[in-house]
Amino acid sequence: MIIAGPCSVEGENFIEIAKFVKQQGATHLRGGLFKPRSSPHRFNGLGVEGLEFVVEAKRVTGLPFVSEAMSPKQIEVLYDYVDIFQIGTRNQTASELLREFGRQDKPVILKRGMATTIEEFVMYADYIICEGNENVILCERGIRTFENYTRNTFDLSCIPAVKQLCDLPIIADPSHAVGRRDLVVPVAKGAMSAGADGLLIEVHDNPEMALTDSAQSITFEQFEELMTWLKSSGH
């Protein structure tokens, strides 16, 4: 799985980004409509107004769409448009919300919490599975440590450890792990070499102008470099 696209759906450029990542070999398209931000005063996504761009991007590319929902109401709003739901790090321990995703009939990507151990990470997936939805994909996205050179600390050991602990697939989100576009591609390569089943990665046509996560969104050229490496290395 190579899930690529901007952090958030911003407008018409979402369609052009979708075309590019599809051309390079991405298997899924990502984009946030409801964005959990550190401050409510920052851009929180277009919400339902962004769905028209999602519909057109899916029509043009045929790519399945991945997006985050943070409440039962958002699940309801996004249900007809989303092919895979994403549970963000802030909600990874919200057991009742996890149960709600477990009642859905669509796959779920569960991101690791900022301070969640590997064993806890695997156990929280059971909240979804026990409600009947076994289509759970785990996602390592870095944990919070004393290090501040990067946004988070990417836990490479989580990938092989999860494969020892359970049969669930695990992908990596190098974008949120490092928070710096110059480090995203090297960390993505490391994750795949460690056995990750795919990547969740932020790509933007003009990262400096991105409304969310501009510092960690990679350029078209960087994404092309990564995809070329993936193909040549046999991943």
C-alpha positions in Angstrom: 0.0 0.0 0.0 1.3 3.4 -1.0 -1.2 5.9 0.3 -0.2 9.4 -0.9 -1.7 12.9 -1.1 -1.8 16.1 0.7 -2.4 16.4 4.5 -5.7 18.1 3.8 -8.0 18.6 0.9 -7.5 22.3 0.0 -9.3 22.7 -3.3 -8.8 22.1 -7.1 -5.1 21.2 -6.6 -6.2 18.0 -4.8 -7.2 16.6 -8.2 -3.8 17.4 -9.8 -2.0 15.9 -6.8 -4.2 12.8 -7.2 -3.3 12.5 -10.9 0.4 12.7 -10.1 0.5 10.2 -7.3 -1.5 7.7 -9.4 0.9 8.2 -12.3 3.8 7.4 -10.0 2.2 4.2 -8.8 0.4 5.1 -5.6 -2.3 2.6 -4.7 -4.5 4.9 -2.5 -5.2 8.6 -2.2 -5.1 10.4 1.1 -6.5 13.8 2.2 -8.0 15.2 5.4 -11.5 16.8 5.4 -11.8 17.1 9.2 -8.4 18.0 10.6 -7.5 17.6 14.3 -5.1 20.5 15.0 -3.1 21.5 18.1 -5.1 24.7 18.1 -8.7 25.3 17.1 -7.6 28.6 15.5 -5.7 26.9 12.8 -7.1 25.5 9.5 -9.3 22.6 10.5 -10.1 21.3 7.0 -12.9 22.0 4.5 -15.2 19.5 5.9 -18.2 18.6 3.6 -17.2 21.4 1.3 -14.2 19.4 0.2 -16.1 16.4 -0.8 -16.6 17.7 -4.4 -12.9 17.6 -4.9 -12.7 14.1 -3.5 -15.4 12.9 -5.8 -13.7 14.3 -8.9 -10.3 13.0 -7.9 -11.7 9.5 -7.4 -13.5 9.7 -10.7 -10.3 10.8 -12.6 -7.9 8.4 -11.0 -10.0 5.5 -9.7 -7.9 5.4 -6.5 -9.5 4.4 -3.3 -9.7 7.3 -0.8 -8.4 7.3 2.8 -9.4 9.9 5.3 -9.7 10.4 9.0 -13.0 10.5 11.0 -13.0 11.7 14.6 -16.6 11.0 15.7 -19.6 8.8 14.8 -21.1 11.8 13.0 -18.0 12.2 10.8 -18.1 8.5 10.0 -21.7 9.0 8.8 -20.8 12.0 6.7 -17.8 10.4 5.1 -19.1 6.9 4.7 -20.1 7.1 1.0 -16.8 8.7 0.0 -14.2 7.0 2.1 -12.8 3.5 1.2 -10.5 3.2 4.2 -11.1 5.1 7.5 -8.2 6.5 9.4 -8.0 6.8 13.2 -5.5 9.5 14.2 -3.0 9.3 17.0 -5.2 11.5 19.2 -8.0 9.0 19.2 -6.0 5.8 19.3 -7.0 5.2 22.9 -10.6 6.3 22.5 -12.1 2.9 23.2 -15.7 3.7 22.5 -14.8 5.4 19.2 -12.7 2.3 18.3 -15.8 0.1 18.9 -17.8 2.3 16.5 -15.2 1.8 13.8 -15.5 -1.9 14.6 -19.2 -1.8 13.6 -18.3 -0.4 10.2 -17.8 -2.6 7.1 -14.8 -0.7 5.8 -11.1 -1.2 6.5 -9.5 1.0 9.2 -6.0 2.4 9.6 -5.2 2.7 13.3 -2.3 5.1 14.0 -0.1 4.5 17.0 -0.6 7.0 19.9 2.2 9.4 20.8 2.9 7.6 24.1 1.5 4.1 23.4 3.7 1.1 23.9 3.9 -1.5 21.1 1.9 -4.1 23.1 -0.7 -1.5 24.0 -0.9 -0.5 20.3 -1.7 -4.1 19.3 -4.3 -4.5 22.1 -6.2 -1.4 21.2 -6.8 -2.8 17.7 -8.8 -5.5 19.5 -11.4 -2.9 20.3 -12.2 -2.7 16.6 -11.8 -6.4 15.8 -14.0 -7.5 18.7 -16.9 -5.6 17.2 -16.7 -7.6 14.0 -14.4 -5.5 11.8 -11.2 -7.6 11.2 -9.9 -5.3 8.4 -7.5 -3.3 10.6 -4.2 -1.9 9.4 -1.7 -0.6 12.0 0.4 2.5 11.3 3.6 3.5 13.0 3.9 7.3 13.0 6.5 8.1 15.6 6.3 8.6 19.3 6.9 11.6 21.5 10.3 11.6 23.2 12.8 14.2 24.5 14.2 14.7 20.9 13.1 17.9 19.2 15.2 17.9 16.1 12.4 15.8 14.5 8.7 16.2 15.1 8.5 12.8 16.7 10.8 9.8 17.0 10.2 7.1 14.5 10.2 3.7 16.2 11.6 1.4 13.5 11.5 -1.6 15.9 7.7 -1.3 16.0 7.4 -2.8 12.6 9.1 -6.2 13.1 7.8 -6.3 16.7 4.1 -6.0 15.5 4.8 -8.8 13.1 5.9 -11.0 16.0 2.9 -10.0 18.1 0.0 -10.3 15.7 -1.0 -11.0 12.1 -2.2 -7.5 11.3 -0.5 -5.6 8.5 1.5 -2.5 9.5 2.4 0.5 7.4 4.6 3.5 8.2 3.8 7.3 8.2 7.3 8.9 7.9 5.8 12.3 7.3 4.4 12.7 10.9 7.3 10.8 12.3 10.0 13.3 11.3 8.1 16.5 10.4 10.8 17.5 7.9 10.5 16.9 4.2 14.3 16.4 3.9 14.1 13.3 6.1 10.8 11.7 4.9 12.2 9.7 2.0 15.2 8.2 3.9 12.9 7.2 6.8 10.4 5.7 4.4 13.1 3.6 2.8 14.1 2.4 6.3 10.6 1.5 7.2 10.1 -0.6 4.0 13.4 -2.3 4.5 12.3 -3.2 8.1 9.3 -5.0 6.6 6.5 -2.4 6.5 3.6 -3.4 4.4 3.3 0.1 2.9 3.5 3.8 3.5 1.2 6.7 4.3 2.9 9.8 3.0 2.1 13.4 2.5 2.7 14.8 -1.0 1.9 18.4 -2.2 2.3 20.3 -5.4 3.6 23.3 -3.5 4.5 22.2 0.0 5.6 25.6 1.2 2.0 26.9 0.6 0.2 23.8 2.1 -2.4 24.8 4.6 -1.5 22.0 7.0 1.8 20.2 7.6 3.7 22.2 5.1 7.1 21.4 6.6 6.7 17.6 6.2 4.9 17.4 2.9 7.3 16.2 0.2 7.5 17.6 -3.3 6.5 15.8 -6.5 10.2 15.2 -7.3 10.8 13.6 -3.9 7.8 11.3 -4.3 9.0 10.3 -7.7 12.5 9.5 -6.2 10.9 7.3 -3.5 8.7 5.5 -6.0 11.6 4.8 -8.3 13.5 3.3 -5.3 10.6 1.2 -4.3 10.3 -0.3 -7.8 14.0 -0.9 -8.2 14.4 -2.4 -4.8 11.6 -4.9 -5.3 9.3 -3.5 -2.5 
